[in-house]
């Protein structure tokens, strides 16, 4: 498979690129700066330099053409202000989904956030983030030309992955290592039977492959 990842230099994306390349997939990651390319190449991925905050739908679609799957793993980051939550966590996610439709890439996996809700109340930056993520998720869900799966992890940690997770429509609050998020994403990309599902993810007791097969069979 050829898989294109938006936010290719992110902490989850780099882990995902290593997993996908390690199993023999052709992986490309969209990054904002050329100097980030070496990290992607070290992970086994091809860097594509493109700023999703200023690119057009057609420019993104051109990079997606020929891919078997697209993964949106971009984010403005914890140090960014409310404005970039709107331009990246919402705007870039909407752009990427629209570009996937235009490029004919049906399989579309989104890294969202637990609690994402376009109607979320509050004035803090994190409230804006949850609204932005929720609005982007709503947009993706409306795209009939996409076989989408939305993954909403709990609190992210840098602890070593255990390979044991809880993956359900509603898990309740919890934490999960980025290693395990990447492992679940790798399985989801390869499991189109999860299309149409919005899933929450926290650490749990089920091996990743078992957890994904379980939701795919529901």
Buried (B, 14 or more C-beta within 10 A) or exposed (E): BBBBBBBBBBBBBBBBBBBBBEEEBBBBBBBBEEEBBEBBEEBBBBBBBBEBEEBEBEBBBBBBEEBBBBBBBBBBEEEBEBEBBBBBBBBBBBBBBBBBBBBEBBBBBBBBBBBBBBEBEEEEBBBBBBBBBBBBBBBBBEBEBBBBBBBBBBEBBEEEBBBBBBBBEEBEEBEBBBBBBBBBBBBBBBBEBBBEBBBBBBBBEBBBBEBBBEBBEE
